[in-house]
Structures are given as C-alpha cells and as structure tokens.
C-alpha cells in the first residue's frame, strides 16, 4: 500500500465519521467549526482504537470538545452515564 492510498483511506474514514457523528451528541451550546473538527477527529481516533491529545492555545474549547465526545460515548452506549 502506498502512502497516498493510506492517506486517501484515512480521509474517507474521517469524512464518514464526520457525517455519522454530526448530530449524535447534544450539549447546551454549539460547537464552533474548529471545535467540531476537533470533536470529529477525536471520534475518528476512537473508532480506530487510537488515542490522541488535543493541544492548542488556552481558551479555544478543548473542554467543550471533550464533553461532546463523552456525551457521544454515552449516547452511543459505549460508556455509562
């Protein structure tokens, strides 16, 4: 397998994950676009049984993204509420 093929496969999986999890979580707020991308990335990693670290400047919503991920886990039945 080539690197280009693997990159294309990874993007395809990520795009499907984004479409599937677009409305699978509920929070009292709305995620901004960059927060939604981070949330989708976390869900994508979870689906691949990989781990990841959210790292950015302070105040950009890592906590909100993590809470959205936890809510998605509870909603999907993968975690207890």
PyMOL Python script that loads the backbone (N, CA, C, O; Angstrom):
from pymol import cmd

cmd.read_pdbstr("""\
ATOM      1  N   UNK A   1       0.835  -1.175   0.000  1.00  0.00           N
ATOM      2  CA  UNK A   1       0.000   0.000   0.000  1.00  0.00           C
ATOM      3  C   UNK A   1       0.884   1.245   0.000  1.00  0.00           C
ATOM      4  O   UNK A   1       1.898   1.311   0.695  1.00  0.00           O
ATOM      5  N   UNK A   2       0.482   2.203  -0.779  1.00  0.00           N
ATOM      6  CA  UNK A   2       1.249   3.439  -0.848  1.00  0.00           C
ATOM      7  C   UNK A   2       0.775   4.427   0.201  1.00  0.00           C
ATOM      8  O   UNK A   2      -0.326   4.313   0.741  1.00  0.00           O
ATOM      9  N   UNK A   3       1.618   5.381   0.470  1.00  0.00           N
ATOM     10  CA  UNK A   3       1.266   6.427   1.435  1.00  0.00           C
ATOM     11  C   UNK A   3       0.052   7.215   0.951  1.00  0.00           C
ATOM     12  O   UNK A   3      -0.809   7.587   1.749  1.00  0.00           O
ATOM     13  N   UNK A   4      -0.017   7.471  -0.361  1.00  0.00           N
ATOM     14  CA  UNK A   4      -1.148   8.219  -0.928  1.00  0.00           C
ATOM     15  C   UNK A   4      -2.451   7.440  -0.732  1.00  0.00           C
ATOM     16  O   UNK A   4      -3.478   8.029  -0.393  1.00  0.00           O
ATOM     17  N   UNK A   5      -2.418   6.127  -0.944  1.00  0.00           N
ATOM     18  CA  UNK A   5      -3.601   5.285  -0.763  1.00  0.00           C
ATOM     19  C   UNK A   5      -4.056   5.321   0.694  1.00  0.00           C
ATOM     20  O   UNK A   5      -5.243   5.493   0.974  1.00  0.00           O
ATOM     21  N   UNK A   6      -3.109   5.158   1.621  1.00  0.00           N
ATOM     22  CA  UNK A   6      -3.455   5.173   3.045  1.00  0.00           C
ATOM     23  C   UNK A   6      -4.023   6.525   3.460  1.00  0.00           C
ATOM     24  O   UNK A   6      -4.965   6.586   4.250  1.00  0.00           O
ATOM     25  N   UNK A   7      -3.457   7.607   2.935  1.00  0.00           N
ATOM     26  CA  UNK A   7      -3.969   8.938   3.251  1.00  0.00           C
ATOM     27  C   UNK A   7      -5.396   9.096   2.727  1.00  0.00           C
ATOM     28  O   UNK A   7      -6.251   9.660   3.410  1.00  0.00           O
ATOM     29  N   UNK A   8      -5.651   8.602   1.524  1.00  0.00           N
ATOM     30  CA  UNK A   8      -6.996   8.688   0.955  1.00  0.00           C
ATOM     31  C   UNK A   8      -7.988   7.864   1.768  1.00  0.00           C
ATOM     32  O   UNK A   8      -9.112   8.303   2.010  1.00  0.00           O
ATOM     33  N   UNK A   9      -7.574   6.669   2.192  1.00  0.00           N
ATOM     34  CA  UNK A   9      -8.437   5.820   3.017  1.00  0.00           C
ATOM     35  C   UNK A   9      -8.730   6.496   4.358  1.00  0.00           C
ATOM     36  O   UNK A   9      -9.868   6.486   4.826  1.00  0.00           O
ATOM     37  N   UNK A  10      -7.713   7.073   4.965  1.00  0.00           N
ATOM     38  CA  UNK A  10      -7.901   7.764   6.238  1.00  0.00           C
ATOM     39  C   UNK A  10      -8.856   8.929   6.100  1.00  0.00           C
ATOM     40  O   UNK A  10      -9.713   9.132   6.960  1.00  0.00           O
ATOM     41  N   UNK A  11      -8.722   9.700   5.030  1.00  0.00           N
ATOM     42  CA  UNK A  11      -9.622  10.832   4.803  1.00  0.00           C
ATOM     43  C   UNK A  11     -11.048  10.345   4.573  1.00  0.00           C
ATOM     44  O   UNK A  11     -11.994  10.953   5.074  1.00  0.00           O
ATOM     45  N   UNK A  12     -11.212   9.268   3.831  1.00  0.00           N
ATOM     46  CA  UNK A  12     -12.550   8.727   3.579  1.00  0.00           C
ATOM     47  C   UNK A  12     -13.213   8.285   4.884  1.00  0.00           C
ATOM     48  O   UNK A  12     -14.395   8.546   5.107  1.00  0.00           O
ATOM     49  N   UNK A  13     -12.448   7.616   5.739  1.00  0.00           N
ATOM     50  CA  UNK A  13     -12.982   7.188   7.044  1.00  0.00           C
ATOM     51  C   UNK A  13     -13.336   8.404   7.886  1.00  0.00           C
ATOM     52  O   UNK A  13     -14.388   8.435   8.525  1.00  0.00           O
ATOM     53  N   UNK A  14     -12.460   9.408   7.889  1.00  0.00           N
ATOM     54  CA  UNK A  14     -12.710  10.628   8.659  1.00  0.00           C
ATOM     55  C   UNK A  14     -13.973  11.321   8.162  1.00  0.00           C
ATOM     56  O   UNK A  14     -14.792  11.761   8.969  1.00  0.00           O
ATOM     57  N   UNK A  15     -14.143  11.424   6.843  1.00  0.00           N
ATOM     58  CA  UNK A  15     -15.331  12.075   6.282  1.00  0.00           C
ATOM     59  C   UNK A  15     -16.602  11.326   6.656  1.00  0.00           C
ATOM     60  O   UNK A  15     -17.610  11.950   6.987  1.00  0.00           O
ATOM     61  N   UNK A  16     -16.569   9.992   6.610  1.00  0.00           N
ATOM     62  CA  UNK A  16     -17.737   9.199   7.016  1.00  0.00           C
ATOM     63  C   UNK A  16     -18.038   9.400   8.492  1.00  0.00           C
ATOM     64  O   UNK A  16     -19.199   9.518   8.884  1.00  0.00           O
ATOM     65  N   UNK A  17     -16.993   9.439   9.310  1.00  0.00           N
ATOM     66  CA  UNK A  17     -17.170   9.644  10.745  1.00  0.00           C
ATOM     67  C   UNK A  17     -17.803  11.002  11.005  1.00  0.00           C
ATOM     68  O   UNK A  17     -18.704  11.116  11.837  1.00  0.00           O
ATOM     69  N   UNK A  18     -17.342  12.034  10.301  1.00  0.00           N
ATOM     70  CA  UNK A  18     -17.915  13.370  10.476  1.00  0.00           C
ATOM     71  C   UNK A  18     -19.402  13.373  10.146  1.00  0.00           C
ATOM     72  O   UNK A  18     -20.205  13.977  10.857  1.00  0.00           O
ATOM     73  N   UNK A  19     -19.759  12.695   9.061  1.00  0.00           N
ATOM     74  CA  UNK A  19     -21.164  12.650   8.664  1.00  0.00           C
ATOM     75  C   UNK A  19     -21.999  11.897   9.684  1.00  0.00           C
ATOM     76  O   UNK A  19     -23.118  12.309   9.990  1.00  0.00           O
ATOM     77  N   UNK A  20     -21.471  10.797  10.218  1.00  0.00           N
ATOM     78  CA  UNK A  20     -22.225   9.994  11.172  1.00  0.00           C
ATOM     79  C   UNK A  20     -22.383  10.671  12.518  1.00  0.00           C
ATOM     80  O   UNK A  20     -23.436  10.556  13.146  1.00  0.00           O
ATOM     81  N   UNK A  21     -21.362  11.370  12.968  1.00  0.00           N
ATOM     82  CA  UNK A  21     -21.425  11.927  14.327  1.00  0.00           C
ATOM     83  C   UNK A  21     -21.877  13.379  14.335  1.00  0.00           C
ATOM     84  O   UNK A  21     -21.854  14.026  15.381  1.00  0.00           O
ATOM     85  N   UNK A  22     -22.287  13.898  13.186  1.00  0.00           N
ATOM     86  CA  UNK A  22     -22.666  15.311  13.114  1.00  0.00           C
ATOM     87  C   UNK A  22     -23.748  15.660  14.131  1.00  0.00           C
ATOM     88  O   UNK A  22     -23.684  16.710  14.771  1.00  0.00           O
ATOM     89  N   UNK A  23     -24.723  14.801  14.280  1.00  0.00           N
ATOM     90  CA  UNK A  23     -25.829  15.093  15.193  1.00  0.00           C
ATOM     91  C   UNK A  23     -25.974  14.051  16.300  1.00  0.00           C
ATOM     92  O   UNK A  23     -27.059  13.908  16.863  1.00  0.00           O
ATOM     93  N   UNK A  24     -24.908  13.322  16.623  1.00  0.00           N
ATOM     94  CA  UNK A  24     -25.047  12.258  17.615  1.00  0.00           C
ATOM     95  C   UNK A  24     -24.795  12.725  19.038  1.00  0.00           C
ATOM     96  O   UNK A  24     -24.909  11.931  19.971  1.00  0.00           O
ATOM     97  N   UNK A  25     -24.463  13.966  19.222  1.00  0.00           N
ATOM     98  CA  UNK A  25     -24.197  14.459  20.561  1.00  0.00           C
ATOM     99  C   UNK A  25     -25.117  15.635  20.839  1.00  0.00           C
ATOM    100  O   UNK A  25     -25.605  16.292  19.920  1.00  0.00           O
ATOM    101  N   UNK A  26     -25.343  15.887  22.104  1.00  0.00           N
ATOM    102  CA  UNK A  26     -26.147  17.050  22.464  1.00  0.00           C
ATOM    103  C   UNK A  26     -25.471  17.765  23.621  1.00  0.00           C
ATOM    104  O   UNK A  26     -25.140  17.161  24.641  1.00  0.00           O
ATOM    105  N   UNK A  27     -25.283  19.012  23.447  1.00  0.00           N
ATOM    106  CA  UNK A  27     -24.759  19.861  24.513  1.00  0.00           C
ATOM    107  C   UNK A  27     -25.665  21.074  24.584  1.00  0.00           C
ATOM    108  O   UNK A  27     -26.491  21.290  23.697  1.00  0.00           O
ATOM    109  N   UNK A  28     -25.520  21.839  25.599  1.00  0.00           N
ATOM    110  CA  UNK A  28     -26.341  23.042  25.711  1.00  0.00           C
ATOM    111  C   UNK A  28     -25.847  24.153  24.793  1.00  0.00           C
ATOM    112  O   UNK A  28     -26.563  25.124  24.548  1.00  0.00           O
ATOM    113  N   UNK A  29     -24.647  24.015  24.297  1.00  0.00           N
ATOM    114  CA  UNK A  29     -24.093  25.026  23.404  1.00  0.00           C
ATOM    115  C   UNK A  29     -23.896  24.477  22.008  1.00  0.00           C
ATOM    116  O   UNK A  29     -24.292  23.356  21.691  1.00  0.00           O
ATOM    117  N   UNK A  30     -23.280  25.292  21.191  1.00  0.00           N
ATOM    118  CA  UNK A  30     -22.979  24.910  19.821  1.00  0.00           C
ATOM    119  C   UNK A  30     -21.474  24.937  19.629  1.00  0.00           C
ATOM    120  O   UNK A  30     -20.808  25.898  20.014  1.00  0.00           O
ATOM    121  N   UNK A  31     -20.945  23.884  19.035  1.00  0.00           N
ATOM    122  CA  UNK A  31     -19.513  23.855  18.766  1.00  0.00           C
ATOM    123  C   UNK A  31     -19.197  24.757  17.587  1.00  0.00           C
ATOM    124  O   UNK A  31     -19.932  24.792  16.601  1.00  0.00           O
ATOM    125  N   UNK A  32     -18.102  25.480  17.699  1.00  0.00           N
ATOM    126  CA  UNK A  32     -17.628  26.263  16.561  1.00  0.00           C
ATOM    127  C   UNK A  32     -17.032  25.304  15.542  1.00  0.00           C
ATOM    128  O   UNK A  32     -16.778  24.141  15.857  1.00  0.00           O
ATOM    129  N   UNK A  33     -16.809  25.786  14.320  1.00  0.00           N
ATOM    130  CA  UNK A  33     -16.310  24.915  13.257  1.00  0.00           C
ATOM    131  C   UNK A  33     -15.022  24.206  13.640  1.00  0.00           C
ATOM    132  O   UNK A  33     -14.899  23.000  13.429  1.00  0.00           O
ATOM    133  N   UNK A  34     -14.057  24.932  14.200  1.00  0.00           N
ATOM    134  CA  UNK A  34     -12.779  24.312  14.564  1.00  0.00           C
ATOM    135  C   UNK A  34     -12.954  23.339  15.726  1.00  0.00           C
ATOM    136  O   UNK A  34     -12.232  22.346  15.815  1.00  0.00           O
ATOM    137  N   UNK A  35     -13.905  23.616  16.615  1.00  0.00           N
ATOM    138  CA  UNK A  35     -14.187  22.688  17.705  1.00  0.00           C
ATOM    139  C   UNK A  35     -14.866  21.430  17.166  1.00  0.00           C
ATOM    140  O   UNK A  35     -14.584  20.326  17.630  1.00  0.00           O
ATOM    141  N   UNK A  36     -15.748  21.591  16.201  1.00  0.00           N
ATOM    142  CA  UNK A  36     -16.419  20.449  15.584  1.00  0.00           C
ATOM    143  C   UNK A  36     -15.404  19.558  14.875  1.00  0.00           C
ATOM    144  O   UNK A  36     -15.501  18.333  14.945  1.00  0.00           O
ATOM    145  N   UNK A  37     -14.422  20.168  14.187  1.00  0.00           N
ATOM    146  CA  UNK A  37     -13.379  19.368  13.532  1.00  0.00           C
ATOM    147  C   UNK A  37     -12.569  18.596  14.568  1.00  0.00           C
ATOM    148  O   UNK A  37     -12.242  17.429  14.351  1.00  0.00           O
ATOM    149  N   UNK A  38     -12.242  19.233  15.690  1.00  0.00           N
ATOM    150  CA  UNK A  38     -11.518  18.545  16.754  1.00  0.00           C
ATOM    151  C   UNK A  38     -12.324  17.405  17.342  1.00  0.00           C
ATOM    152  O   UNK A  38     -11.786  16.331  17.613  1.00  0.00           O
ATOM    153  N   UNK A  39     -13.616  17.635  17.541  1.00  0.00           N
ATOM    154  CA  UNK A  39     -14.508  16.599  18.048  1.00  0.00           C
ATOM    155  C   UNK A  39     -14.577  15.428  17.071  1.00  0.00           C
ATOM    156  O   UNK A  39     -14.496  14.270  17.481  1.00  0.00           O
ATOM    157  N   UNK A  40     -14.726  15.727  15.787  1.00  0.00           N
ATOM    158  CA  UNK A  40     -14.773  14.663  14.772  1.00  0.00           C
ATOM    159  C   UNK A  40     -13.468  13.889  14.746  1.00  0.00           C
ATOM    160  O   UNK A  40     -13.470  12.671  14.570  1.00  0.00           O
ATOM    161  N   UNK A  41     -12.360  14.584  14.918  1.00  0.00           N
ATOM    162  CA  UNK A  41     -11.057  13.925  14.941  1.00  0.00           C
ATOM    163  C   UNK A  41     -10.979  12.956  16.118  1.00  0.00           C
ATOM    164  O   UNK A  41     -10.483  11.839  15.972  1.00  0.00           O
ATOM    165  N   UNK A  42     -11.469  13.383  17.288  1.00  0.00           N
ATOM    166  CA  UNK A  42     -11.466  12.506  18.459  1.00  0.00           C
ATOM    167  C   UNK A  42     -12.343  11.273  18.235  1.00  0.00           C
ATOM    168  O   UNK A  42     -11.959  10.163  18.602  1.00  0.00           O
ATOM    169  N   UNK A  43     -13.514  11.465  17.634  1.00  0.00           N
ATOM    170  CA  UNK A  43     -14.403  10.333  17.344  1.00  0.00           C
ATOM    171  C   UNK A  43     -13.734   9.397  16.351  1.00  0.00           C
ATOM    172  O   UNK A  43     -13.801   8.177  16.506  1.00  0.00           O
ATOM    173  N   UNK A  44     -13.092   9.956  15.335  1.00  0.00           N
ATOM    174  CA  UNK A  44     -12.383   9.169  14.333  1.00  0.00           C
ATOM    175  C   UNK A  44     -11.292   8.324  14.985  1.00  0.00           C
ATOM    176  O   UNK A  44     -11.154   7.138  14.686  1.00  0.00           O
ATOM    177  N   UNK A  45     -10.512   8.948  15.885  1.00  0.00           N
ATOM    178  CA  UNK A  45      -9.469   8.205  16.592  1.00  0.00           C
ATOM    179  C   UNK A  45     -10.073   7.097  17.439  1.00  0.00           C
ATOM    180  O   UNK A  45      -9.549   5.984  17.478  1.00  0.00           O
ATOM    181  N   UNK A  46     -11.172   7.398  18.116  1.00  0.00           N
ATOM    182  CA  UNK A  46     -11.843   6.394  18.946  1.00  0.00           C
ATOM    183  C   UNK A  46     -12.290   5.214  18.097  1.00  0.00           C
ATOM    184  O   UNK A  46     -12.124   4.061  18.494  1.00  0.00           O
ATOM    185  N   UNK A  47     -12.856   5.499  16.930  1.00  0.00           N
ATOM    186  CA  UNK A  47     -13.328   4.428  16.055  1.00  0.00           C
ATOM    187  C   UNK A  47     -12.186   3.556  15.555  1.00  0.00           C
ATOM    188  O   UNK A  47     -12.395   2.385  15.237  1.00  0.00           O
ATOM    189  N   UNK A  48     -10.984   4.112  15.481  1.00  0.00           N
ATOM    190  CA  UNK A  48      -9.811   3.348  15.060  1.00  0.00           C
ATOM    191  C   UNK A  48      -9.062   2.752  16.251  1.00  0.00           C
ATOM    192  O   UNK A  48      -7.997   2.160  16.077  1.00  0.00           O
ATOM    193  N   UNK A  49      -9.611   2.903  17.462  1.00  0.00           N
ATOM    194  CA  UNK A  49      -8.973   2.456  18.707  1.00  0.00           C
ATOM    195  C   UNK A  49      -7.585   3.078  18.885  1.00  0.00           C
ATOM    196  O   UNK A  49      -6.636   2.413  19.301  1.00  0.00           O
ATOM    197  N   UNK A  50      -7.493   4.360  18.561  1.00  0.00           N
ATOM    198  CA  UNK A  50      -6.255   5.117  18.750  1.00  0.00           C
ATOM    199  C   UNK A  50      -6.500   6.197  19.793  1.00  0.00           C
ATOM    200  O   UNK A  50      -7.645   6.541  20.085  1.00  0.00           O
ATOM    201  N   UNK A  51      -5.447   6.716  20.338  1.00  0.00           N
ATOM    202  CA  UNK A  51      -5.538   7.823  21.281  1.00  0.00           C
ATOM    203  C   UNK A  51      -5.005   9.090  20.653  1.00  0.00           C
ATOM    204  O   UNK A  51      -4.301   9.038  19.644  1.00  0.00           O
ATOM    205  N   UNK A  52      -5.328  10.209  21.230  1.00  0.00           N
ATOM    206  CA  UNK A  52      -4.845  11.487  20.721  1.00  0.00           C
ATOM    207  C   UNK A  52      -4.852  12.522  21.819  1.00  0.00           C
ATOM    208  O   UNK A  52      -5.417  12.309  22.892  1.00  0.00           O
ATOM    209  N   UNK A  53      -4.226  13.635  21.544  1.00  0.00           N
ATOM    210  CA  UNK A  53      -4.142  14.724  22.509  1.00  0.00           C
ATOM    211  C   UNK A  53      -4.616  16.002  21.838  1.00  0.00           C
ATOM    212  O   UNK A  53      -4.126  16.368  20.770  1.00  0.00           O
ATOM    213  N   UNK A  54      -5.568  16.677  22.461  1.00  0.00           N
ATOM    214  CA  UNK A  54      -5.962  17.997  21.990  1.00  0.00           C
ATOM    215  C   UNK A  54      -4.997  19.005  22.599  1.00  0.00           C
ATOM    216  O   UNK A  54      -4.843  19.073  23.819  1.00  0.00           O
ATOM    217  N   UNK A  55      -4.362  19.771  21.758  1.00  0.00           N
ATOM    218  CA  UNK A  55      -3.424  20.777  22.242  1.00  0.00           C
ATOM    219  C   UNK A  55      -3.549  22.023  21.382  1.00  0.00           C
ATOM    220  O   UNK A  55      -3.362  21.965  20.166  1.00  0.00           O
ATOM    221  N   UNK A  56      -3.863  23.142  22.006  1.00  0.00           N
ATOM    222  CA  UNK A  56      -3.932  24.413  21.298  1.00  0.00           C
ATOM    223  C   UNK A  56      -3.780  25.523  22.330  1.00  0.00           C
ATOM    224  O   UNK A  56      -3.449  25.266  23.487  1.00  0.00           O
ATOM    225  N   UNK A  57      -4.020  26.737  21.907  1.00  0.00           N
ATOM    226  CA  UNK A  57      -3.940  27.862  22.835  1.00  0.00           C
ATOM    227  C   UNK A  57      -5.042  27.754  23.878  1.00  0.00           C
ATOM    228  O   UNK A  57      -6.072  27.119  23.654  1.00  0.00           O
ATOM    229  N   UNK A  58      -4.809  28.374  25.002  1.00  0.00           N
ATOM    230  CA  UNK A  58      -5.781  28.343  26.084  1.00  0.00           C
ATOM    231  C   UNK A  58      -7.056  29.074  25.661  1.00  0.00           C
ATOM    232  O   UNK A  58      -7.002  30.146  25.058  1.00  0.00           O
ATOM    233  N   UNK A  59      -8.193  28.481  25.986  1.00  0.00           N
ATOM    234  CA  UNK A  59      -9.459  29.144  25.742  1.00  0.00           C
ATOM    235  C   UNK A  59     -10.106  28.857  24.404  1.00  0.00           C
ATOM    236  O   UNK A  59     -11.032  29.567  24.013  1.00  0.00           O
ATOM    237  N   UNK A  60      -9.644  27.827  23.681  1.00  0.00           N
ATOM    238  CA  UNK A  60     -10.225  27.524  22.374  1.00  0.00           C
ATOM    239  C   UNK A  60     -11.216  26.371  22.403  1.00  0.00           C
ATOM    240  O   UNK A  60     -11.724  25.969  21.357  1.00  0.00           O
ATOM    241  N   UNK A  61     -11.499  25.835  23.583  1.00  0.00           N
ATOM    242  CA  UNK A  61     -12.604  24.894  23.687  1.00  0.00           C
ATOM    243  C   UNK A  61     -12.262  23.424  23.797  1.00  0.00           C
ATOM    244  O   UNK A  61     -13.065  22.578  23.404  1.00  0.00           O
ATOM    245  N   UNK A  62     -11.087  23.096  24.324  1.00  0.00           N
ATOM    246  CA  UNK A  62     -10.734  21.681  24.489  1.00  0.00           C
ATOM    247  C   UNK A  62     -11.701  20.992  25.442  1.00  0.00           C
ATOM    248  O   UNK A  62     -12.060  19.834  25.226  1.00  0.00           O
ATOM    249  N   UNK A  63     -12.123  21.679  26.481  1.00  0.00           N
ATOM    250  CA  UNK A  63     -13.052  21.096  27.445  1.00  0.00           C
ATOM    251  C   UNK A  63     -14.395  20.808  26.787  1.00  0.00           C
ATOM    252  O   UNK A  63     -14.975  19.746  27.012  1.00  0.00           O
ATOM    253  N   UNK A  64     -14.893  21.730  25.983  1.00  0.00           N
ATOM    254  CA  UNK A  64     -16.173  21.550  25.301  1.00  0.00           C
ATOM    255  C   UNK A  64     -16.092  20.376  24.328  1.00  0.00           C
ATOM    256  O   UNK A  64     -17.036  19.592  24.225  1.00  0.00           O
ATOM    257  N   UNK A  65     -14.971  20.250  23.612  1.00  0.00           N
ATOM    258  CA  UNK A  65     -14.804  19.134  22.686  1.00  0.00           C
ATOM    259  C   UNK A  65     -14.781  17.802  23.439  1.00  0.00           C
ATOM    260  O   UNK A  65     -15.359  16.812  22.988  1.00  0.00           O
ATOM    261  N   UNK A  66     -14.112  17.791  24.577  1.00  0.00           N
ATOM    262  CA  UNK A  66     -14.039  16.580  25.391  1.00  0.00           C
ATOM    263  C   UNK A  66     -15.414  16.216  25.943  1.00  0.00           C
ATOM    264  O   UNK A  66     -15.790  15.044  25.953  1.00  0.00           O
ATOM    265  N   UNK A  67     -16.157  17.208  26.398  1.00  0.00           N
ATOM    266  CA  UNK A  67     -17.511  16.949  26.903  1.00  0.00           C
ATOM    267  C   UNK A  67     -18.417  16.435  25.785  1.00  0.00           C
ATOM    268  O   UNK A  67     -19.235  15.545  26.017  1.00  0.00           O
ATOM    269  N   UNK A  68     -18.285  16.982  24.580  1.00  0.00           N
ATOM    270  CA  UNK A  68     -19.065  16.500  23.444  1.00  0.00           C
ATOM    271  C   UNK A  68     -18.713  15.043  23.141  1.00  0.00           C
ATOM    272  O   UNK A  68     -19.592  14.238  22.834  1.00  0.00           O
ATOM    273  N   UNK A  69     -17.422  14.710  23.228  1.00  0.00           N
ATOM    274  CA  UNK A  69     -17.003  13.326  22.998  1.00  0.00           C
ATOM    275  C   UNK A  69     -17.586  12.402  24.063  1.00  0.00           C
ATOM    276  O   UNK A  69     -18.076  11.320  23.741  1.00  0.00           O
ATOM    277  N   UNK A  70     -17.539  12.814  25.312  1.00  0.00           N
ATOM    278  CA  UNK A  70     -18.104  11.998  26.389  1.00  0.00           C
ATOM    279  C   UNK A  70     -19.607  11.814  26.203  1.00  0.00           C
ATOM    280  O   UNK A  70     -20.135  10.725  26.431  1.00  0.00           O
ATOM    281  N   UNK A  71     -20.299  12.881  25.788  1.00  0.00           N
ATOM    282  CA  UNK A  71     -21.738  12.778  25.532  1.00  0.00           C
ATOM    283  C   UNK A  71     -22.003  11.810  24.384  1.00  0.00           C
ATOM    284  O   UNK A  71     -22.952  11.027  24.443  1.00  0.00           O
ATOM    285  N   UNK A  72     -21.181  11.855  23.347  1.00  0.00           N
ATOM    286  CA  UNK A  72     -21.335  10.931  22.222  1.00  0.00           C
ATOM    287  C   UNK A  72     -21.104   9.489  22.670  1.00  0.00           C
ATOM    288  O   UNK A  72     -21.786   8.574  22.210  1.00  0.00           O
ATOM    289  N   UNK A  73     -20.149   9.295  23.562  1.00  0.00           N
ATOM    290  CA  UNK A  73     -19.877   7.947  24.087  1.00  0.00           C
ATOM    291  C   UNK A  73     -21.083   7.426  24.856  1.00  0.00           C
ATOM    292  O   UNK A  73     -21.479   6.273  24.687  1.00  0.00           O
ATOM    293  N   UNK A  74     -21.664   8.264  25.694  1.00  0.00           N
ATOM    294  CA  UNK A  74     -22.837   7.867  26.475  1.00  0.00           C
ATOM    295  C   UNK A  74     -24.014   7.609  25.547  1.00  0.00           C
ATOM    296  O   UNK A  74     -24.718   6.610  25.696  1.00  0.00           O
ATOM    297  N   UNK A  75     -24.233   8.510  24.582  1.00  0.00           N
ATOM    298  CA  UNK A  75     -25.359   8.365  23.651  1.00  0.00           C
ATOM    299  C   UNK A  75     -25.263   7.108  22.808  1.00  0.00           C
ATOM    300  O   UNK A  75     -26.278   6.494  22.478  1.00  0.00           O
ATOM    301  N   UNK A  76     -24.035   6.722  22.457  1.00  0.00           N
ATOM    302  CA  UNK A  76     -23.839   5.536  21.623  1.00  0.00           C
ATOM    303  C   UNK A  76     -23.856   4.242  22.427  1.00  0.00           C
ATOM    304  O   UNK A  76     -23.876   3.153  21.853  1.00  0.00           O
ATOM    305  N   UNK A  77     -23.848   4.356  23.755  1.00  0.00           N
ATOM    306  CA  UNK A  77     -23.856   3.169  24.599  1.00  0.00           C
ATOM    307  C   UNK A  77     -22.466   2.611  24.882  1.00  0.00           C
ATOM    308  O   UNK A  77     -22.336   1.562  25.512  1.00  0.00           O
ATOM    309  N   UNK A  78     -21.438   3.297  24.427  1.00  0.00           N
ATOM    310  CA  UNK A  78     -20.069   2.809  24.646  1.00  0.00           C
ATOM    311  C   UNK A  78     -19.570   3.178  26.045  1.00  0.00           C
ATOM    312  O   UNK A  78     -18.561   2.643  26.505  1.00  0.00           O
ATOM    313  N   UNK A  79     -20.262   4.078  26.712  1.00  0.00           N
ATOM    314  CA  UNK A  79     -19.873   4.482  28.071  1.00  0.00           C
ATOM    315  C   UNK A  79     -21.127   4.632  28.917  1.00  0.00           C
ATOM    316  O   UNK A  79     -22.203   4.929  28.399  1.00  0.00           O
ATOM    317  N   UNK A  80     -20.986   4.428  30.202  1.00  0.00           N
ATOM    318  CA  UNK A  80     -22.100   4.593  31.130  1.00  0.00           C
ATOM    319  C   UNK A  80     -22.179   6.048  31.560  1.00  0.00           C
ATOM    320  O   UNK A  80     -21.151   6.685  31.788  1.00  0.00           O
ATOM    321  N   UNK A  81     -23.397   6.580  31.672  1.00  0.00           N
ATOM    322  CA  UNK A  81     -23.602   7.977  32.059  1.00  0.00           C
ATOM    323  C   UNK A  81     -23.552   8.194  33.528  1.00  0.00           C
ATOM    324  O   UNK A  81     -23.709   9.324  33.991  1.00  0.00           O
TER     325      UNK A  81
END
""", "prot")
cmd.dss("prot")
cmd.show_as("cartoon", "prot")
cmd.util.cbc("prot")
cmd.orient("prot")
